[in-house]
Amino acid sequence: MTDMRAVRARERGGPERLVYETAPRPRPADGEVVVAVHAASVTNGELTWDATWTDSFDGTGADRTPIVPSHEVSGVVAEVGPAVTDLAAGDEVYGLTPFTRDGAAAEYLAVPARVLAAKPAGLDHTRAAAVPLAALTAWQALVGRAALAPGQHVLVHGGAGGVGSLAVQIGAALGARVTATASARDREFVARLGADQVLDYAVDRFEEQVHGADVVLDTVGGETQSRSWAALRPGGILVSIVQPPDQDAAAAKGARGVFFVVEPDRAGLEAVTGLIDKGSLTPVVDRVVPLSQTRAAYEALQTEHPRGKIVIRVSGD
């Protein structure tokens, strides 16, 4: 079979550009495997990234259209390329695919073997696809950037979202005290994830209730980020996945401000798998839609605040 079904965009834009169509099935290059995709998941803002449309993060690279979106994948290795020795056909895998390549909203995906890890045995493909980007973002923020330690206090903004819901669980698993912001309807949900305190972002002024936090994880940006300096202790760190923090504000607080973009990372994903296997981390799936409804999934991200991830089912679990 040389063709497959995929969701692609031939011109840059939003969800309105996405079309469910027939596309060529990829072949693996050196160091790559082809994965038969069982499930993928979508990320808010993905269609605005320069890396989605070009082969560079700043938009100066070559145009890659037509593109396939969605960079979290769970599936089965279908074909192994040259120089791949650590994966074999039939292996169940999951991972975060590079942002400057086609994503997983397709029946097949060619991807570097080094970014894939064994799928957690206790998860089906649908739930596994909700893990890689969100969990790696939370892990790289809390462990890689902030070095969060047991007994420290972390403030997680957007505790019910795709990244926030896993950051709350990872913070608790690391032995930290977790405060999270969320909507009133999500208060109990976020508390069940492991947050010691949940503040209603629409009512509570979190900076009036949180003092001396060691770490702030900013998944919101804007005014929320600006107000977060008041909740942080001198010497603490604000890690943002939305926008670079104001370095003058950081200096005035005697704190650090860090912005980063998550990277595919097999070792980090294996650490996350360990938490899943121990029961310390459970992916949160808001809903599951078929591949043909991928456009609707991206539209929902523009108008709603899902609990956890929206997952695309490509083939049956």
N, C-alpha and C positions, 0 to 999 in steps of 0.2 A: 504494500500500500504506500503510495507516494504523496497522498493528500490527507488532510485532516480538517476537522472543524475547529475554528478559532474565532476569537473576538479581536478585531483589529481596527485601527484608525489610520486613514490614509492622509489626513490633514490634521495639523495641530489644533487643539480645542478641548472642549469639555466632553461630558458623556454623550452629547448629541452626535459626536463624531464616531462613536463606537458602532461597529457593524458585525453581526454574527454571520460568518461566511466560510467558504472553503479556502484553505491556504496550503502551501507546500509543507509537508512534514520535514522537520529538520533532521540533519545527520550530525553525528558527533565528530568534532575535531580532536586534535591531540589533547589529552587531559580532560576530555568531556565525556559525559554520558547523556543519553536520551532517556527522559523519564516519561512513562505513561502517566499522565496527570490524573489523579483521582479527585483532588480538591485543591482550590486556591482561595486566597482571600484578598479583599480590596482595602486600600488605605486612603484615608481622607487627604486630599490635596495632591495625590499622585499625578493627576493629569495636568497639574500646573508646573511640575518639575522640569527643568531643562534636560535632566538626564533621561527623562521618559522619552524625549523626542530626538535627542542627539547622542553622540558618543562621548559627551563630556558633561561635567556637572555645571559648568558655567554657560552652557549654550553656545560656545564657540566652535564646537566640533561639528562633524558631518551630520546631516539630517539622516534619520534612520527610518523614516516612514516607508511603508506601513509598519506600525508598531503593535505589539501585543502587550496589554497591561497586566498588572497583578504580579507581585514579586514574592509572595509566600506560597509554597508548594508542598504538597504531600502526594506521594505516588509510588510507583514501582519502576525500578530500572528496567528499561526495555532493550537498550543497546549500549554497549561499552565501546568507547573510542580508543585509539592507540595510546599507550603509556598509562593507562588506568589499571592499577593493580589492587586497589583497596575496595572496589565495588564490583559487583557481578550482576548479570541479568537475574531478575527475580527479587533483588533486595528491596525491602520497603524502606523508603527514605523520606526525609523532609528537609526543608532548608529555606534560606533567604537567597534569592537570585540577585546577581549584580544589577544595579539600577540602570546602567547604560546598555543593557541588553534586553531582548524581548522577555516578557514575563510569562506567567503560567495560565492565563485565561485561554487555554488551548488543550487539545487532546494530547499533544506531545510537546516537550520542552527540551532543548539542548542546553546543558548547564555545566560549568566546571565541576568536576567531581569533588574538589576540595571544599566546596561550600555546603555539601550535603552531609547529613548525619543519619544514623539509623533512627527510624521512626520509633517513638516511645511505644513499648509493647501494649500498654494499657489504653492507648488512644486509637480510635478509628481515624481514617484519613480526614474526615470532615473536621474533627476537633484538632487534629495535628496541624492542619493548615492554618488554624487561628493563632498558632504559637510563634513562628520564627521571627518576623519583623518586630512584633510587639514585645516579645520576651527578650530578644537580643537588645533592643533599645533600652529596656528597663535594666537589664543585666549590665550592659556597657556603661550606662549612666551611673547606677548605684555602686557597682563594684569597680569597673574600670576607671571612671572619672572621680567618683566621690569616695571610694574606699570605705563605704559604709560599714561600721563595726557594731558588734552586739552592744546594746545599751544606748546607742546614739538615737537621736530623734530626727526623723525624716518627715517632711511635709510634701505630699504628693498632690499636685493639682490635676483635676480631671480623673478622680479615682474610679469612675465607672467606665471610662473609655477603653479603647483597645490596649494602649500602653499602660495607662493608669491602673487598670484592673489587675494587670500582672505585676506592676511595680509595687502595689500594695502587698501582694502575696510574697514577692521576693523580699521586700523589706522586712516583713514579719518573719519569714524563714531565716533571714540573717540575724535575727534576734534584736532588731531595732524596734523602737516605739514609733508607730506610724499614725500620723494625722493626715487625713485626706479631705479635699474639697469635692463636692458633688452636688447634684440637685436634690431637692427634698424627696423626690420619689425614689432616688437611689440610695438614700441614707442607710437603710437596713441592709440592702444588697452589699454595699461597700464595707459595712461593719462585718458582715459574714465572711468577707474576703480576708479579714485579719486586721483591719484598721482599728486602732484603739480609740480614735476620735474622728467623727465625720462632721464636717461643717458645711452648711447649706451656702453655696457660693452666692445665691441670690439675696440672702438675708444677712448672713454672718459676715462681719469684717474679720477675716481670718488673721490679719495682722494685729488685731486687738486681743485675740485669744491664743495665738501661738507666739511664744517668745523664746529665743535662744535655740532655735532648731539648728542642728548640725548640717543638715542637707535639705535643700529644696529642689524638687524635680518639677520643672516647668514644662507642661504640655499645652499651655494655653497662650502665653505671650502677652504682649500689649500691657494694659494697665495691671493685669494680674502679676506679671513679672515685676513691674515697677514697685508694686506694693509689697512684694515678697522680701525685699531687703530688710524691712522692719521686723520680719519674723525670724530672720537669720542671726545667729550669734557672730560676733567678731571671730574671724578665723574659719568660719564655715564656708560652704560652697553652694552656689546656685548653678544647677546644670539645666540647660534649656535644650529642647529638641525643636524649638520653633524659630527662635531668632537670637542673634548674639546679644548677651547681656551688656548693659551699660557699664563700661569699665570704670568710669568716674564714680558711679554709684557704688560699685564694688570696693573701690579704694576708700571711699568715704566711710564705708562700713568696716573696713579692715577685713574684707572677705574676698572670695574668688568667684568669678563668673565665667562659665564655660558653655560654649555651644558646640554641638557635634552632630554629625550625621551617622546613623548606624551603618555598620559594615557587615557583610557576610562573614561568618566566623564559626567554623565547625567546632572548635574547642569550647567556645561560649555556648553553643547550642547543646553540646554534650553535657555541660554543667547544668543547663536548664532541664535537660532530659532527666538528670539525676534528681532534681527537685520534683519533677512530675512523677517519677517512679516511687519516690518516698511519700507521695501524697501531699507534698507541701505546695504544689502549684497545679491549678486546674484552669485550662483555657476557658474563656467565656465567649460563647457564640450567641450573637443576637438573633440571627436567622440564617437560613441556607436557601440559596436560589440556584436554579439550573444555569448552565453555561450560557444558554440562549438569553437569559435575563441579566447578564452582566451589566448592561447599560443601566438598568433600573437600580442595580446595587450601587453604582456610582452616583446616581441621582439622589438616592436616599441619603448618602453621606453629606450632600449639600444642604439638605433640609431637615435632617434629624440628628439626634445625639444617641446613637445606638449604644446599648450595653455590650461592650466587647466588640467582636468582629462580625462582619458580614462575610459569609463563606460562599464560594461558588462550588457547587457539585458538578464535576466534569464526568465522572463515571461512578457507578454504584458502589457503595461500600459493602 
